[in-house]
Amino acid sequence: MHAVVESGIVEVFNYGRDRQGLIPLWVGEGDLTTPDFIAEAARLSLARGETFYTHQRGIPELREAIARYMTRVYGGAPGGGAFQPESFFVTVGGMHALQIAMRLIAGPGDEIIVPSPAWPNFEGAIALAGARSVNVPMVCDERWRLDIERLAGAITPATRAILVNSPGNPTGYTATRDELIALLELSRRHGLWIVADEIYGRFVYQGERAPSFHDVMEADDRILFLQTLSKNWAMTGWRVGWLEAPAALGSVIENAVQYTTSGVAVFIQRAAIAALEGGEGFIADQLARMRQCRDILCNGLAATGRVSFVRPEAAFYLFCSVEGEPDTPALAKRLVDEAGLGVAPGAAFGPGGEAYIRLCFARSPDQIAEATRRFRAWLAK
């Protein structure tokens, strides 16, 4: 068994999870339940008796719905035309898609480059594949951004891929089109894969969606895309997502699903179809809510003069540092004890994150206003 480091987020979560009255801003999910029309699709599926083993790649109806959704949102597949179902493989959430992607391209002795700060589960999935993550710190000035030269300098003969999370957790960083082109050129030059986690691509505060590798890639580029229904449609507990990969890898991915989960329950896949086909209004409502919460939190903390951050361009996290509080794991526990706030310590997100804490603002505006009040009161002490 490959050694995997315990998540620093889970450590603080376990420390404070049973505190009465605590406002939980530590985990990457909101407070909204799954919309009724999505749950109803699952109920109808169960009533029809769809409780048996199913297609390892996902039921054809869902893969077709994913292809239509991708064509609608991204305007067509690389090389022209609509996206095809053969490129999509249904997984038990985005984490399962990540696990399969790592096992496809890496093994013992291999290296995966990860711009950091980064979601700690990346390192865990890489380690479980027997490989090693090479964290390359991002630059933070007027915005978080990649250091392409530093990324290039981290490439060795053992490097197999660059894992790119944009829009990013925890920073809210969003890659520009030029950055995506530079990464793609770097991967082509060195024969590397790109693993693209674009799950926050709809949660942007300017424009319809974030720039994507789909906008700049060619049909034969070696890119694996991770996606999930967790964030867009408040389905974190349903555990359903997909891996987008070259269709030629279909049989290998099908086997990987067979030997890990044997597929996603059909009633969950029916719910996923309903989300993809009828969930645009819910996404728009969520985004309007999160924009309000972002402004409440950012404006309130900036006014203290003691909290520094880059205003997030996308996603639903504020990654900030607090003057005079360099030990962020200790700070996170103090905020549990002294302010009734649950936050994630930046040290959990790897090099470049040590001086920060992450606050998830995907909650009601009233609750974010109260969290801001509590934080300000704690700072005033």
LUMBA-990724 format. One line per 8 residues: for each residue x, y, z of C-alpha. Coordinates in nm, 4 decimals. Layout:
residues N
X:Y:Z  ...
This chain:
residues 381
0.0000:0.0000:0.0000  0.1398:0.3379:-0.0989  0.1700:0.5889:0.1851  -0.0757:0.8786:0.1627  -0.0489:1.1900:0.3797  -0.3550:1.2726:0.5907  -0.5507:1.5723:0.4645  -0.4962:1.8846:0.6735
-0.8536:1.9872:0.5909  -0.9928:1.6657:0.7381  -0.7811:1.7139:1.0505  -0.9421:2.0512:1.1273  -1.2859:1.9279:1.0174  -1.2641:1.6402:1.2650  -1.1423:1.8801:1.5340  -1.4469:2.1032:1.5098
-1.7233:1.9063:1.3395  -1.9415:1.8651:1.6519  -1.9162:2.2256:1.7774  -2.2602:2.3726:1.8327  -2.3326:2.6875:1.6333  -2.0166:2.6665:1.4221  -2.0384:2.8056:1.0672  -1.8648:2.5477:0.8428
-1.6619:2.7123:0.5670  -1.3948:2.4416:0.5485  -1.5302:2.1876:0.2971  -1.5847:2.2526:-0.0739  -1.9607:2.2300:-0.0880  -2.2540:2.4595:-0.0359  -2.5590:2.4442:0.1869  -2.8206:2.3878:-0.0843
-2.9789:2.0472:-0.1235  -3.0108:1.8824:-0.4643  -3.3017:2.0306:-0.6652  -3.6222:1.8287:-0.6513  -3.6395:1.7664:-1.0269  -3.3048:1.5838:-1.0091  -3.4053:1.3741:-0.7081  -3.7376:1.2930:-0.8770
-3.5556:1.1405:-1.1747  -3.3771:0.9065:-0.9338  -3.7030:0.8165:-0.7577  -3.8721:0.7306:-1.0881  -3.5755:0.5138:-1.1859  -3.5998:0.3214:-0.8583  -3.9754:0.2792:-0.9099  -3.9007:0.1234:-1.2494
-3.6744:-0.1292:-1.0810  -3.3449:-0.0015:-1.2293  -3.1382:-0.1574:-0.9541  -2.9164:-0.4007:-1.1448  -2.5592:-0.4011:-1.2759  -2.5155:-0.1657:-1.5683  -2.2789:-0.0406:-1.8381  -1.9264:0.0097:-1.7056
-1.8772:0.3166:-1.9244  -2.2099:0.4636:-1.8156  -2.5576:0.4167:-1.9583  -2.5779:0.5330:-2.3207  -2.8427:0.7934:-2.2376  -2.6126:0.9699:-1.9886  -2.3087:0.9618:-2.2155  -2.5235:1.1120:-2.4909
-2.6513:1.3792:-2.2490  -2.2926:1.4647:-2.1499  -2.1964:1.4994:-2.5176  -2.4917:1.7341:-2.5806  -2.4101:1.9373:-2.2692  -2.0452:1.9734:-2.3700  -2.1405:2.0764:-2.7237  -2.3823:2.3365:-2.5866
-2.1365:2.4840:-2.3344  -1.8086:2.4536:-2.5238  -1.9350:2.5028:-2.8774  -1.8073:2.1845:-3.0341  -1.5375:1.9222:-3.0040  -1.1684:1.9745:-3.0893  -1.1313:1.9257:-3.4616  -1.4865:2.0397:-3.5294
-1.8350:1.8980:-3.4940  -2.0287:1.7902:-3.1886  -1.8789:1.6028:-2.8958  -1.9315:1.2280:-2.9191  -2.0460:0.9960:-2.6380  -1.7481:0.7678:-2.6997  -1.5185:1.0232:-2.5322  -1.7033:1.0201:-2.1963
-1.6859:0.7672:-1.9139  -1.9147:0.7923:-1.6105  -1.7371:0.7758:-1.2752  -1.8137:0.7792:-0.9032  -1.7583:1.1534:-0.8791  -1.4597:1.3597:-0.9853  -1.2307:1.1810:-0.7401  -1.2848:0.8483:-0.9178
-1.2149:1.0186:-1.2516  -0.8895:1.1525:-1.1041  -0.7902:0.8095:-0.9727  -0.8457:0.6488:-1.3123  -0.6583:0.9280:-1.4923  -0.3547:0.8815:-1.2660  -0.3518:0.5055:-1.3156  -0.3756:0.5507:-1.6924
-0.0634:0.7633:-1.7227  0.1574:0.7123:-1.4185  0.3081:0.4449:-1.1979  0.5986:0.3805:-0.9624  0.8901:0.6143:-1.0294  0.6879:0.8581:-1.2412  0.6323:1.2251:-1.1623  0.3282:1.4497:-1.2073
0.3772:1.8272:-1.1986  0.1144:2.0105:-0.9943  0.0995:2.3928:-0.9742  0.0386:2.4815:-0.6109  -0.1362:2.5770:-0.3872  -0.3527:2.2839:-0.4963  -0.6358:2.0635:-0.3759  -0.4639:1.8056:-0.1517
-0.6519:1.5143:-0.3099  -0.4322:1.5546:-0.6176  -0.1270:1.4489:-0.4196  -0.3206:1.1611:-0.2652  -0.4363:1.0237:-0.6008  -0.0874:1.0533:-0.7456  0.0594:0.8701:-0.4455  -0.1967:0.5887:-0.4729
-0.0836:0.5359:-0.8322  0.2702:0.4910:-0.6983  0.3920:0.8138:-0.8552  0.5226:1.1353:-0.7006  0.3762:1.4846:-0.7194  0.6152:1.7677:-0.7969  0.4638:2.0886:-0.6617  0.5571:2.4057:-0.8484
0.4492:2.7212:-0.6612  0.2370:2.9731:-0.8471  0.3011:3.3465:-0.8448  0.0701:3.5763:-0.6494  0.0877:3.9481:-0.7253  -0.2166:4.1234:-0.8736  -0.3605:3.7778:-0.9448  -0.2632:3.4171:-0.8981
-0.0841:3.2960:-1.2111  0.1373:3.0206:-1.3406  0.5130:3.0522:-1.3745  0.5588:2.8760:-1.7086  0.9399:2.8907:-1.6898  0.9395:2.7348:-1.3434  0.7025:2.4639:-1.4647  0.9312:2.3917:-1.7594
1.2284:2.3729:-1.5242  1.0541:2.1076:-1.3149  1.0267:1.8628:-1.6062  1.2569:1.5612:-1.5817  1.2812:1.2299:-1.7706  1.0415:1.0891:-1.5089  0.7694:1.3487:-1.5756  0.4523:1.2044:-1.7268
0.1967:1.4852:-1.6970  0.1031:1.8326:-1.5776  -0.2107:1.8460:-1.3653  -0.3912:2.1757:-1.4227  -0.6837:2.2883:-1.2066  -0.8538:2.5924:-1.3575  -1.0583:2.7550:-1.2190  -0.8589:2.6605:-0.9158
-0.9223:2.5327:-0.5682  -0.8208:2.6947:-0.3309  -0.7135:3.0213:-0.4966  -0.9932:3.0989:-0.7431  -0.7185:3.1314:-1.0070  -0.8414:3.1087:-1.3646  -0.6007:3.0360:-1.6481  -0.6056:3.2763:-1.9397
-0.6258:3.1502:-2.2961  -0.2575:3.2419:-2.3410  -0.1598:3.0405:-2.0321  -0.3493:2.7383:-2.1633  -0.1735:2.7679:-2.4991  0.1653:2.7902:-2.3249  0.0895:2.4802:-2.1172  -0.0257:2.2914:-2.4231
0.2892:2.3838:-2.6150  0.5013:2.2752:-2.3177  0.3254:1.9382:-2.2977  0.3600:1.8787:-2.6714  0.7299:1.9669:-2.6665  0.8036:1.7136:-2.3931  0.5502:1.4469:-2.4873  0.3505:1.4916:-2.1669
-0.0132:1.4376:-2.0807  -0.2263:1.7160:-1.9389  -0.4807:1.6248:-1.6733  -0.7324:1.9096:-1.6744  -0.9577:1.9570:-1.3724  -1.2118:2.2113:-1.4997  -1.4956:2.1326:-1.2606  -1.5399:2.4995:-1.1551
-1.5559:2.6172:-1.5159  -1.9140:2.7452:-1.4854  -1.8501:2.9348:-1.1602  -1.6939:3.2472:-1.3075  -1.7730:3.6071:-1.2141  -1.7109:3.7488:-1.5626  -1.8271:3.5804:-1.8817  -2.0259:3.2624:-1.9397
-1.7522:3.0134:-1.8495  -1.3796:2.9924:-1.7898  -1.1301:2.9446:-2.0721  -1.0778:2.5738:-2.1342  -0.8243:2.3508:-2.3031  -1.1175:2.2632:-2.5301  -1.0783:2.6129:-2.6759  -0.7167:2.5679:-2.7844
-0.6436:2.1955:-2.8274  -0.6235:1.9773:-3.1340  -0.8098:1.6478:-3.1592  -0.4910:1.4430:-3.1089  -0.3626:1.6296:-2.8017  -0.3083:1.4100:-2.4971  -0.5523:1.5577:-2.2453  -0.7681:1.3889:-1.9830
-1.0526:1.6018:-1.8446  -1.2050:1.5546:-1.5005  -1.5655:1.6574:-1.4372  -1.8297:1.6113:-1.1699  -2.1922:1.7010:-1.1111  -2.1152:1.7778:-0.7457  -2.0668:2.1533:-0.7677  -2.2912:2.2735:-1.0506
-2.6031:2.0953:-0.9292  -2.5447:2.0519:-0.5525  -2.4880:1.6777:-0.5889  -2.1766:1.6225:-0.3756  -2.3297:1.3231:-0.1973  -2.4523:1.1512:-0.5135  -2.0983:1.0701:-0.6300  -2.1280:1.0995:-1.0058
-1.8983:1.2618:-1.2594  -1.7112:1.1740:-1.5736  -1.3704:1.1331:-1.7302  -1.3238:1.2694:-2.0815  -1.0497:1.0870:-2.2701  -0.9479:0.9804:-2.6188  -1.1983:0.7191:-2.7360  -0.9083:0.4826:-2.8123
-0.8611:0.4408:-2.4357  -1.2186:0.3198:-2.3949  -1.1508:-0.0459:-2.3228  -0.8750:0.0378:-2.0738  -1.0984:0.2840:-1.8875  -1.3874:0.0379:-1.8923  -1.1655:-0.2186:-1.7223  -1.0497:0.0396:-1.4680
-1.4148:0.1076:-1.3783  -1.4896:-0.2649:-1.3605  -1.2029:-0.3328:-1.1222  -1.2709:-0.0369:-0.8929  -1.6462:0.0257:-0.8667  -1.8236:-0.1841:-1.1331  -2.0058:0.1276:-1.2421  -2.2393:0.3971:-1.1136
-2.5921:0.3054:-1.0001  -2.8459:0.3565:-1.2786  -3.0835:0.5684:-1.0662  -2.7946:0.8095:-0.9955  -2.7190:0.8279:-1.3676  -3.0844:0.9110:-1.4378  -3.0559:1.1971:-1.1894  -2.7410:1.3139:-1.3702
-2.9290:1.3263:-1.7011  -3.1981:1.5424:-1.5425  -2.9321:1.7786:-1.4051  -2.7552:1.8184:-1.7377  -3.0745:1.8701:-1.9345  -3.2716:2.0900:-1.6950  -3.0251:2.2472:-1.4545  -2.9147:2.5720:-1.6201
-3.1485:2.7848:-1.4098  -3.0139:2.6316:-1.0900  -2.6552:2.7097:-1.1951  -2.7493:3.0709:-1.2677  -2.9211:3.1065:-0.9297  -2.6209:2.9563:-0.7498  -2.3802:3.1893:-0.9276  -2.5823:3.5000:-0.8385
-2.5904:3.3863:-0.4760  -2.2160:3.3175:-0.4673  -2.1315:3.6517:-0.6247  -2.3236:3.8223:-0.3432  -2.1491:3.6091:-0.0814  -1.8068:3.6741:-0.2330  -1.8638:4.0480:-0.2148  -1.9907:4.0364:0.1450
-1.6891:3.8355:0.2602  -1.4219:4.0160:0.0568  -1.5467:4.3662:0.1345  -1.5921:4.2915:0.5026  -1.2492:4.1365:0.5566  -1.0639:4.3881:0.3394  -1.1998:4.6675:0.5584  -1.0182:4.5259:0.8627
-0.6770:4.6061:0.7136  -0.5459:4.2763:0.8538  -0.6614:4.0270:0.5911  -0.4846:4.0079:0.2539  -0.6078:3.8254:-0.0556  -0.6549:3.8308:-0.4303  -1.0247:3.8656:-0.5061  -1.1272:3.5269:-0.6529
-1.1967:3.5295:-1.0249  -1.3951:3.2063:-1.0108  -1.4991:2.9107:-0.7931  -1.6328:2.9797:-0.4419  -1.3298:3.0095:-0.2159  -1.1490:3.2988:-0.0526  -0.7795:3.2208:0.0017  -0.6470:3.4797:0.2417
-0.3676:3.5490:0.4891  -0.4126:3.7084:0.8313  -0.1548:3.9567:0.9567  0.0463:3.8137:1.2469  -0.0898:3.4584:1.2054  0.1682:3.2519:1.0123  0.0772:2.9119:1.1668  -0.2393:2.8395:0.9719
-0.3205:2.4937:1.1165  -0.3121:2.6509:1.4646  -0.5087:2.9515:1.3367  -0.7793:2.7246:1.1942  -0.8257:2.5515:1.5309  -0.8311:2.8851:1.7147  -1.1054:3.0097:1.4835  -1.3066:2.6980:1.5699
-1.2580:2.7550:1.9435  -1.2720:3.1335:1.9625  -1.4889:3.2483:1.6705  -1.7151:2.9555:1.5870  -1.5767:2.9380:1.2314  -1.4573:2.6327:1.0413  -1.1874:2.7152:0.7838  -0.9272:2.5095:0.5977
-0.5581:2.5737:0.6748  -0.3543:2.6803:0.3719  -0.0717:2.4450:0.4673  -0.2986:2.1609:0.3499  -0.2727:2.2914:-0.0076  0.1025:2.2507:-0.0459  0.3916:2.4860:-0.1233  0.2802:2.8461:-0.1562
-0.0250:2.7978:0.0614  0.1292:2.7820:0.4068  0.0472:3.1407:0.5052  -0.3184:3.1261:0.4001  -0.6552:2.9934:0.5074  -0.9392:2.8939:0.2735  -1.3013:2.9914:0.3328  -1.5790:2.8390:0.1224
-1.8495:3.1010:0.0674  -2.1033:2.8764:-0.1113  -2.3653:2.9390:0.1560  -2.6555:3.1757:0.2186  -2.5735:3.5484:0.2150  -2.7066:3.5784:0.5707  -2.4729:3.3069:0.6946  -2.1738:3.4562:0.5132
-2.2582:3.7960:0.6629  -2.2602:3.6388:1.0094  -1.9320:3.4563:0.9386  -1.7782:3.7874:0.8300  -1.9052:3.9555:1.1479  -1.7556:3.6801:1.3642  -1.4199:3.6982:1.1845  -1.4062:4.0757:1.2198
-1.4971:4.0542:1.5898  -1.2240:3.7952:1.6461  -0.9672:4.0156:1.4701  -1.0722:4.3128:1.6829  -0.9749:4.1215:1.9979
